[in-house]
Amino acid sequence: MGERNRNYKREYQRDHSSSEKIAQRSNRNKARRKVKASAGAAAIAGKDVHHKDHNPNNNARSNLSIASVRANRSDNGKNKRYRKA
């Protein structure tokens, strides 16, 4: 198979330019700061903050948990068949 070249300009426009995506990224950063303040910097070093309901706008402490990068990014909620209601 041939190697595919990434179109970084298109990816940036798709993932970073809309106001909705900017707001989601901002909320994910707020969630990280919130967990860092309660659990400590050492607890989240090299880890991701997981939104249990997959909604980056829901930053309630009960909805946030610390997860390994691999676990968090594999459970990204894209496959709705396996999501919990």
All heavy atoms as an XYZ file, in Angstrom:
680
protein
N       0.828     -1.179      0.000
C       0.000      0.000      0.000
C       0.873      1.243      0.000
O       1.928      1.274      0.589
C      -0.864      0.031      1.239
C      -2.026     -0.860      1.193
S      -3.151     -0.176      2.392
C      -3.989     -1.541      2.917
N       0.360      2.286     -0.615
C       1.085      3.542     -0.664
C       0.919      4.341      0.617
O      -0.036      4.172      1.368
N       1.872      5.185      0.851
C       1.830      6.024      2.045
C       0.935      7.231      1.796
O       0.964      7.824      0.730
C       3.250      6.481      2.375
C       3.372      7.143      3.710
C       4.819      7.466      4.030
O       5.681      6.623      3.779
O       5.058      8.567      4.524
N       0.117      7.585      2.784
C      -0.772      8.734      2.648
C      -0.123      9.950      3.284
O       0.447      9.866      4.364
C      -2.094      8.474      3.339
C      -2.883      7.350      2.713
C      -4.117      7.115      3.499
N      -5.229      7.720      2.783
C      -6.462      7.730      3.202
N      -6.762      7.197      4.349
N      -7.417      8.286      2.501
N      -0.242     11.066      2.629
C       0.253     12.311      3.181
C      -0.882     13.014      3.908
O      -2.002     13.086      3.417
C       0.804     13.216      2.078
C       2.053     12.642      1.445
O       2.834     11.994      2.117
N       2.239     12.872      0.163
N      -0.576     13.543      5.092
C      -1.584     14.246      5.867
C      -1.722     15.669      5.362
O      -0.748     16.316      5.018
C      -1.185     14.283      7.339
C      -1.291     12.944      7.993
C      -0.815     12.968      9.413
N      -1.664     13.807     10.247
C      -1.467     13.970     11.544
N      -0.469     13.376     12.148
N      -2.272     14.742     12.253
N      -2.944     16.132      5.353
C      -3.231     17.511      4.993
C      -3.437     18.283      6.296
O      -4.539     18.370      6.818
C      -4.472     17.580      4.098
C      -4.731     18.966      3.581
O      -4.246     19.947      4.133
N      -5.495     19.054      2.507
N      -2.354     18.843      6.819
C      -2.400     19.494      8.120
C      -3.277     20.738      8.106
O      -3.950     21.033      9.090
C      -0.988     19.857      8.595
C      -0.168     18.636      8.950
C       0.746     18.103      8.055
C      -0.329     18.017     10.178
C       1.488     16.981      8.382
C       0.404     16.889     10.513
C       1.315     16.383      9.612
O       2.033     15.280      9.937
N      -3.282     21.454      7.015
C      -4.106     22.656      6.914
C      -5.585     22.292      7.033
O      -6.345     22.924      7.768
C      -3.836     23.373      5.599
C      -4.539     24.692      5.461
C      -4.124     25.394      4.179
C      -4.762     26.758      4.090
N      -4.333     27.475      2.883
N      -5.996     21.249      6.344
C      -7.387     20.804      6.414
C      -7.739     20.310      7.811
O      -8.811     20.604      8.340
C      -7.632     19.698      5.390
C      -9.121     19.327      5.299
C      -9.369     18.158      4.421
N      -8.879     16.984      5.141
C      -8.500     15.859      4.592
N      -8.534     15.713      3.297
N      -8.058     14.852      5.303
N      -6.821     19.564      8.447
C      -7.062     19.083      9.804
C      -7.227     20.242     10.767
O      -8.100     20.218     11.635
C      -5.908     18.207     10.277
C      -5.887     16.834      9.659
C      -4.742     15.994     10.182
O      -4.291     16.226     11.327
O      -4.299     15.107      9.453
N      -6.394     21.267     10.641
C      -6.483     22.417     11.536
C      -7.817     23.131     11.350
O      -8.477     23.482     12.318
C      -5.327     23.382     11.299
C      -5.329     24.518     12.288
C      -4.759     24.362     13.542
C      -5.932     25.729     11.993
C      -4.780     25.377     14.467
C      -5.963     26.764     12.918
C      -5.381     26.582     14.151
O      -5.416     27.594     15.065
N      -8.215     23.328     10.107
C      -9.485     24.002      9.839
C     -10.661     23.190     10.375
O     -11.614     23.735     10.925
C      -9.657     24.248      8.343
C      -8.736     25.324      7.818
C      -8.787     25.442      6.302
O      -9.259     24.535      5.616
N      -8.296     26.541      5.785
N     -10.575     21.879     10.258
C     -11.658     21.014     10.718
C     -11.724     20.952     12.238
O     -12.809     20.985     12.822
C     -11.443     19.607     10.157
C     -12.526     18.615     10.560
C     -12.158     17.191     10.182
N     -11.031     16.773     11.011
C     -10.084     15.932     10.605
N     -10.111     15.433      9.395
N      -9.104     15.594     11.399
N     -10.587     20.878     12.896
C     -10.558     20.591     14.324
C     -10.373     21.802     15.227
O     -10.582     21.694     16.423
C      -9.434     19.597     14.629
C      -9.646     18.268     13.926
O     -10.806     17.953     13.615
O      -8.663     17.562     13.685
N      -9.967     22.950     14.692
C      -9.603     24.061     15.558
C     -10.248     25.387     15.214
O     -10.051     26.354     15.931
C      -8.080     24.259     15.550
C      -7.331     23.064     15.999
N      -7.291     22.651     17.303
C      -6.592     22.159     15.310
C      -6.557     21.561     17.401
N      -6.128     21.239     16.215
N     -10.994     25.460     14.152
C     -11.425     26.779     13.718
C     -12.842     27.155     14.148
O     -13.145     28.331     14.274
C     -11.313     26.887     12.199
O     -12.153     25.941     11.581
N     -13.704     26.194     14.391
C     -15.079     26.555     14.726
C     -15.177     26.983     16.190
O     -14.423     26.533     17.053
C     -16.035     25.397     14.465
O     -15.901     24.415     15.461
N     -16.112     27.844     16.478
C     -16.270     28.340     17.843
C     -16.684     27.205     18.790
O     -16.322     27.214     19.966
C     -17.298     29.465     17.888
O     -18.543     29.025     17.400
N     -17.413     26.233     18.288
C     -17.803     25.085     19.114
C     -16.576     24.275     19.537
O     -16.448     23.895     20.704
C     -18.777     24.196     18.346
C     -19.218     22.972     19.117
C     -20.102     22.049     18.293
O     -20.451     22.406     17.156
O     -20.447     20.977     18.812
N     -15.668     24.019     18.598
C     -14.457     23.254     18.910
C     -13.560     24.021     19.864
O     -12.959     23.441     20.764
C     -13.689     22.918     17.629
C     -14.424     22.022     16.676
C     -14.507     20.623     17.189
C     -15.169     19.730     16.162
N     -15.241     18.357     16.579
N     -13.477     25.332     19.692
C     -12.665     26.163     20.581
C     -13.235     26.102     21.999
O     -12.495     25.962     22.975
C     -12.587     27.605     20.062
C     -11.772     27.643     18.769
C     -11.989     28.537     21.104
C     -11.840     28.954     18.026
N     -14.557     26.172     22.132
C     -15.196     26.096     23.440
C     -14.976     24.732     24.089
O     -14.726     24.639     25.300
C     -16.687     26.388     23.324
N     -15.047     23.659     23.308
C     -14.822     22.322     23.847
C     -13.386     22.172     24.344
O     -13.147     21.618     25.423
C     -15.124     21.257     22.795
C     -16.593     21.064     22.531
C     -16.855     20.044     21.447
O     -15.940     19.604     20.749
N     -18.107     19.660     21.291
N     -12.424     22.671     23.561
C     -11.021     22.590     23.969
C     -10.796     23.388     25.254
O     -10.111     22.943     26.174
C     -10.103     23.077     22.848
C      -8.632     22.910     23.158
C      -7.727     23.203     21.966
N      -7.863     24.561     21.499
C      -8.433     24.930     20.359
N      -8.951     24.033     19.551
N      -8.496     26.190     20.004
N     -11.410     24.564     25.339
C     -11.298     25.385     26.538
C     -11.866     24.658     27.757
O     -11.267     24.674     28.845
C     -12.027     26.709     26.331
O     -12.041     27.471     27.494
N     -12.991     24.000     27.593
C     -13.605     23.255     28.694
C     -12.768     22.048     29.101
O     -12.706     21.704     30.284
C     -15.029     22.837     28.336
C     -15.993     23.982     28.447
O     -15.852     24.827     29.319
N     -16.961     24.035     27.558
N     -12.116     21.391     28.140
C     -11.229     20.277     28.489
C     -10.040     20.781     29.301
O      -9.617     20.142     30.267
C     -10.767     19.543     27.234
C     -11.835     18.651     26.616
C     -11.269     17.744     25.540
N     -10.676     18.477     24.448
C     -11.344     18.869     23.359
N     -12.625     18.598     23.242
N     -10.732     19.516     22.393
N      -9.519     21.957     28.937
C      -8.415     22.539     29.697
C      -8.861     22.924     31.101
O      -8.129     22.730     32.073
C      -7.840     23.759     28.969
C      -7.103     23.368     27.702
O      -6.632     22.251     27.574
N      -7.010     24.291     26.763
N     -10.077     23.449     31.233
C     -10.619     23.794     32.553
C     -10.767     22.541     33.409
O     -10.494     22.567     34.611
C     -11.972     24.487     32.410
C     -11.887     25.905     31.928
C     -13.278     26.497     31.760
C     -13.218     27.828     31.053
N     -14.556     28.357     30.768
N     -11.208     21.453     32.796
C     -11.373     20.198     33.529
C     -10.025     19.712     34.049
O      -9.917     19.256     35.191
C     -12.009     19.142     32.631
N      -9.002     19.819     33.228
C      -7.666     19.390     33.650
C      -7.184     20.223     34.832
O      -6.631     19.702     35.801
C      -6.686     19.454     32.490
C      -5.328     18.889     32.847
C      -4.509     18.576     31.614
N      -3.263     17.941     31.993
C      -3.118     16.640     32.198
N      -4.133     15.833     32.031
N      -1.957     16.127     32.552
N      -7.399     21.541     34.768
C      -6.990     22.405     35.877
C      -7.761     22.065     37.157
O      -7.215     22.078     38.256
C      -7.186     23.876     35.508
C      -6.144     24.399     34.546
C      -6.167     25.901     34.438
N      -7.445     26.452     34.022
C      -7.807     26.668     32.759
N      -6.976     26.374     31.773
N      -8.985     27.187     32.483
N      -9.037     21.742     37.010
C      -9.880     21.405     38.156
C      -9.387     20.127     38.840
O      -9.265     20.067     40.066
C     -11.325     21.231     37.685
C     -12.340     21.107     38.765
C     -13.730     21.073     38.168
C     -14.781     21.398     39.184
N     -16.106     21.473     38.596
N      -9.085     19.106     38.051
C      -8.608     17.845     38.617
C      -7.206     18.027     39.196
O      -6.888     17.474     40.250
C      -8.639     16.720     37.560
C      -7.962     15.469     38.059
C     -10.070     16.422     37.163
N      -6.393     18.825     38.544
C      -5.043     19.086     39.041
C      -5.095     19.758     40.412
O      -4.314     19.432     41.304
C      -4.283     19.961     38.052
C      -2.849     20.223     38.419
C      -2.181     21.062     37.345
C      -0.744     21.364     37.658
N      -0.120     22.187     36.608
N      -6.033     20.676     40.603
C      -6.164     21.372     41.878
C      -6.615     20.429     42.987
O      -6.181     20.557     44.135
C      -7.150     22.525     41.746
N      -7.463     19.461     42.670
C      -7.978     18.572     43.714
C      -7.097     17.340     43.941
O      -6.949     16.896     45.071
C      -9.403     18.141     43.396
O      -9.429     17.354     42.236
N      -6.506     16.792     42.878
C      -5.736     15.553     43.019
C      -4.230     15.798     43.082
O      -3.497     14.943     43.555
C      -6.047     14.607     41.862
N      -3.778     16.921     42.572
C      -2.350     17.230     42.566
C      -1.727     16.981     41.214
O      -2.199     16.157     40.424
N      -0.662     17.701     40.945
C       0.007     17.615     39.647
C       0.632     16.245     39.416
O       0.638     15.732     38.303
C       1.072     18.710     39.526
N       1.160     15.635     40.478
C       1.807     14.329     40.329
C       0.810     13.252     39.928
O       1.149     12.315     39.199
C       2.493     13.939     41.631
N      -0.434     13.380     40.381
C      -1.453     12.368     40.087
C      -1.851     12.363     38.616
O      -2.235     11.321     38.084
C      -2.688     12.601     40.944
N      -1.763     13.502     37.950
C      -2.191     13.548     36.549
C      -1.028     13.633     35.571
O      -1.251     13.717     34.369
C      -3.189     14.688     36.298
C      -2.547     16.046     36.500
C      -4.425     14.538     37.128
C      -3.410     17.196     36.031
N       0.186     13.574     36.061
C       1.350     13.638     35.175
C       1.331     12.453     34.211
O       1.273     11.296     34.624
C       2.625     13.633     36.000
N       1.307     12.736     32.940
C       1.305     11.688     31.919
C      -0.030     11.008     31.732
O      -0.123      9.979     31.071
N      -1.084     11.550     32.314
C      -2.418     10.955     32.216
C      -3.389     11.950     31.603
O      -3.098     13.121     31.460
C      -2.905     10.555     33.597
C      -1.949      9.632     34.313
C      -2.669      8.576     35.027
C      -1.715      7.800     35.858
N      -1.436      6.540     35.656
N      -4.559     11.466     31.249
C      -5.627     12.300     30.705
C      -6.739     12.432     31.734
O      -6.916     11.567     32.587
C      -6.243     11.662     29.450
C      -5.429     11.924     28.193
O      -4.462     12.691     28.252
O      -5.784     11.346     27.154
N      -7.494     13.510     31.621
C      -8.696     13.674     32.423
C      -9.856     13.166     31.574
O     -10.074     13.617     30.456
C      -8.901     15.144     32.829
C     -10.236     15.329     33.513
C      -7.772     15.599     33.734
N     -10.576     12.194     32.104
C     -11.643     11.516     31.378
C     -12.999     12.088     31.782
O     -13.287     12.221     32.972
C     -11.600     10.021     31.698
C     -12.745      9.251     31.147
N     -12.959      9.090     29.795
C     -13.747      8.576     31.759
C     -14.045      8.358     29.611
N     -14.535      8.044     30.793
N     -13.806     12.466     30.795
C     -15.190     12.871     31.042
C     -16.039     11.608     30.920
O     -16.147     11.027     29.839
C     -15.654     13.905     30.014
C     -15.030     15.242     30.192
N     -13.786     15.558     29.684
C     -15.476     16.351     30.824
C     -13.503     16.808     30.002
N     -14.505     17.317     30.699
N     -16.629     11.175     32.009
C     -17.357      9.905     32.032
C     -18.527      9.880     31.058
O     -18.832      8.841     30.481
C     -17.849      9.615     33.445
C     -16.716      9.366     34.420
C     -17.230      9.196     35.827
C     -16.087      9.075     36.805
N     -16.559      9.034     38.196
N     -19.189     11.028     30.860
C     -20.319     11.059     29.935
C     -19.910     11.524     28.534
O     -20.765     11.755     27.691
C     -21.451     11.931     30.483
C     -21.076     13.406     30.577
O     -19.908     13.754     30.310
O     -21.951     14.202     30.934
N     -18.620     11.653     28.285
C     -18.065     12.051     26.981
C     -18.485     13.447     26.551
O     -18.458     13.765     25.377
C     -18.431     11.038     25.887
C     -17.990      9.654     26.184
N     -16.676      9.264     26.101
C     -18.683      8.569     26.614
C     -16.583      7.992     26.437
N     -17.791      7.549     26.767
N     -18.892     14.273     27.493
C     -19.316     15.634     27.188
C     -18.279     16.599     27.755
O     -18.215     16.793     28.970
C     -20.693     15.907     27.805
C     -21.183     17.308     27.552
O     -20.522     18.099     26.879
N     -22.339     17.634     28.091
N     -17.462     17.245     26.914
C     -16.414     18.129     27.426
C     -16.957     19.376     28.100
O     -16.227     20.083     28.779
C     -15.604     18.492     26.179
C     -16.517     18.279     25.047
C     -17.442     17.165     25.456
N     -18.257     19.652     27.961
C     -18.843     20.818     28.599
C     -19.308     20.522     30.026
O     -19.619     21.441     30.770
C     -20.021     21.338     27.779
C     -19.560     21.820     26.428
O     -18.520     22.434     26.303
N     -20.335     21.521     25.401
N     -19.364     19.257     30.412
C     -19.802     18.869     31.747
C     -18.561     18.669     32.622
O     -17.960     17.608     32.629
C     -20.628     17.586     31.692
C     -21.145     17.182     33.050
O     -20.893     17.823     34.057
N     -21.878     16.086     33.072
N     -18.181     19.721     33.361
C     -16.985     19.651     34.189
C     -17.305     19.464     35.666
O     -16.537     19.880     36.526
C     -16.124     20.904     33.986
C     -15.398     20.866     32.670
O     -15.162     19.807     32.115
N     -15.054     22.017     32.151
N     -18.416     18.825     35.976
C     -18.723     18.496     37.361
C     -17.662     17.511     37.854
O     -17.250     16.611     37.116
C     -20.106     17.876     37.465
N     -17.209     17.674     39.077
C     -16.133     16.816     39.594
C     -16.551     15.347     39.572
O     -15.721     14.467     39.348
C     -15.751     17.259     41.016
C     -14.573     16.524     41.605
C     -13.316     16.706     40.746
N     -12.194     15.956     41.279
C     -11.732     14.820     40.766
N     -12.282     14.300     39.696
N     -10.710     14.212     41.304
N     -17.835     15.067     39.760
C     -18.312     13.677     39.730
C     -18.244     13.077     38.325
O     -18.283     11.864     38.172
C     -19.742     13.597     40.247
O     -20.597     14.366     39.425
N     -18.130     13.914     37.304
C     -18.056     13.441     35.925
C     -16.615     13.278     35.448
O     -16.375     12.745     34.380
C     -18.802     14.410     34.992
C     -18.870     13.909     33.572
O     -19.209     12.761     33.338
N     -18.513     14.756     32.635
N     -15.654     13.713     36.233
C     -14.256     13.682     35.823
C     -13.505     12.582     36.547
O     -13.732     12.332     37.733
C     -13.592     15.031     36.112
C     -14.225     16.249     35.463
C     -13.538     17.511     35.955
C     -14.171     16.164     33.962
N     -12.603     11.932     35.837
C     -11.729     10.952     36.462
C     -10.377     11.004     35.763
O     -10.247     11.561     34.676
C     -12.324      9.541     36.369
O     -12.382      9.126     35.029
N      -9.377     10.420     36.392
C      -8.037     10.355     35.818
C      -7.892      9.004     35.148
O      -8.207      7.971     35.744
C      -6.972     10.542     36.915
C      -7.146     11.893     37.597
C      -5.580     10.411     36.328
C      -6.282     12.078     38.828
N      -7.439      9.015     33.904
C      -7.288      7.766     33.152
C      -5.970      7.795     32.397
O      -5.445      8.864     32.085
C      -8.439      7.589     32.170
N      -5.450      6.636     32.095
C      -4.250      6.588     31.272
C      -4.597      7.119     29.886
O      -5.757      7.095     29.464
C      -3.719      5.155     31.165
O      -4.598      4.365     30.381
N      -3.603      7.588     29.194
C      -3.827      8.142     27.865
C      -4.454      7.090     26.961
O      -5.417      7.358     26.246
C      -2.496      8.660     27.271
C      -2.659      9.052     25.824
C      -1.971      9.830     28.091
N      -3.935      5.878     27.020
C      -4.442      4.811     26.159
C      -5.904      4.485     26.453
O      -6.723      4.357     25.547
C      -3.578      3.570     26.333
C      -3.968      2.450     25.422
C      -3.020      1.291     25.562
N      -3.377      0.265     24.616
C      -2.621     -0.762     24.328
N      -1.449     -0.895     24.881
N      -3.027     -1.671     23.471
N      -6.235      4.355     27.733
C      -7.607      4.022     28.099
C      -8.575      5.141     27.719
O      -9.662      4.882     27.206
C      -7.694      3.744     29.595
N      -8.186      6.378     27.974
C      -9.081      7.493     27.692
C      -9.318      7.668     26.195
O     -10.442      7.900     25.768
C      -8.511      8.792     28.276
C      -9.462      9.947     28.135
O     -10.637      9.831     28.444
N      -8.958     11.057     27.644
N      -8.289      7.547     25.425
C      -8.441      7.805     23.987
C      -9.033      6.619     23.249
O      -9.537      6.768     22.145
C      -7.107      8.241     23.404
C      -6.697      9.566     24.028
C      -5.435     10.115     23.505
N      -5.041     11.255     24.336
C      -3.949     11.960     24.145
N      -3.137     11.660     23.165
N      -3.674     12.959     24.937
N      -9.011      5.423     23.832
C      -9.675      4.289     23.199
C     -11.164      4.283     23.532
O     -11.971      3.747     22.791
C      -9.046      2.968     23.628
O      -9.270      2.746     24.997
N     -11.542      4.907     24.643
C     -12.947      4.995     25.054
C     -13.462      6.389     24.725
O     -13.845      7.153     25.584
C     -13.076      4.729     26.557
C     -14.503      4.846     27.041
O     -15.417      4.583     26.240
O     -14.705      5.214     28.198
N     -13.465      6.720     23.447
C     -13.781      8.087     23.054
C     -15.245      8.305     22.711
O     -15.628      9.393     22.332
C     -12.902      8.521     21.891
C     -13.064      7.647     20.673
O     -13.987      6.853     20.618
N     -12.186      7.774     19.704
N     -16.072      7.299     22.847
C     -17.502      7.467     22.640
C     -17.944      7.525     21.195
O     -19.105      7.777     20.916
N     -17.046      7.294     20.261
C     -17.443      7.368     18.855
C     -18.330      6.186     18.459
O     -19.186      6.303     17.621
C     -16.203      7.435     17.954
C     -15.529      8.775     18.024
C     -14.386      8.866     17.067
C     -13.733     10.224     17.178
N     -12.529     10.317     16.389
N     -18.094      5.044     19.075
C     -18.905      3.880     18.778
C     -20.066      3.859     19.756
O     -19.957      3.367     20.874
C     -18.078      2.598     18.879
C     -18.811      1.414     18.326
O     -20.024      1.461     18.144
N     -18.090      0.350     18.050
N     -21.195      4.391     19.351
C     -22.340      4.577     20.237
C     -22.941      3.248     20.673
O     -23.649      3.189     21.669
C     -23.394      5.452     19.571
C     -22.877      6.857     19.401
C     -23.908      7.768     18.829
C     -23.318      9.153     18.834
N     -23.619      9.981     17.802
N     -22.668      2.204     19.959
C     -23.198      0.891     20.315
C     -22.680      0.448     21.672
O     -23.351     -0.238     22.422
C     -22.813     -0.116     19.248
C     -23.366     -1.492     19.470
C     -23.162     -2.373     18.297
N     -21.742     -2.462     17.959
C     -21.231     -3.396     17.193
N     -22.003     -4.305     16.666
N     -19.955     -3.430     16.916
N     -21.470      0.852     22.028
C     -20.859      0.430     23.282
C     -20.955      1.461     24.379
O     -20.510      1.235     25.479
C     -19.392      0.081     23.048
C     -19.227     -1.067     22.083
C     -18.702     -0.866     20.820
C     -19.642     -2.343     22.430
C     -18.577     -1.899     19.931
C     -19.527     -3.383     21.541
C     -18.975     -3.166     20.298
O     -18.869     -4.198     19.431
N     -21.548      2.619     24.115
C     -21.679      3.662     25.133
C     -22.752      3.314     26.136
O     -23.785      2.745     25.796
C     -22.026      5.009     24.483
C     -20.841      5.646     23.825
C     -21.214      6.925     23.194
N     -21.397      7.944     24.223
C     -21.653      9.194     23.924
N     -21.762      9.589     22.704
N     -21.799     10.067     24.881
N     -22.499      3.680     27.356
C     -23.504      3.485     28.398
C     -24.495      4.623     28.352
O     -24.137      5.767     28.132
C     -22.828      3.444     29.763
C     -21.932      2.253     29.928
C     -21.240      2.289     31.253
C     -20.275      1.112     31.370
N     -19.487      1.172     32.580
N     -25.748      4.307     28.534
C     -26.800      5.334     28.456
C     -26.819      6.212     29.669
O     -26.349      5.969     30.691
C     -28.140      4.671     28.279
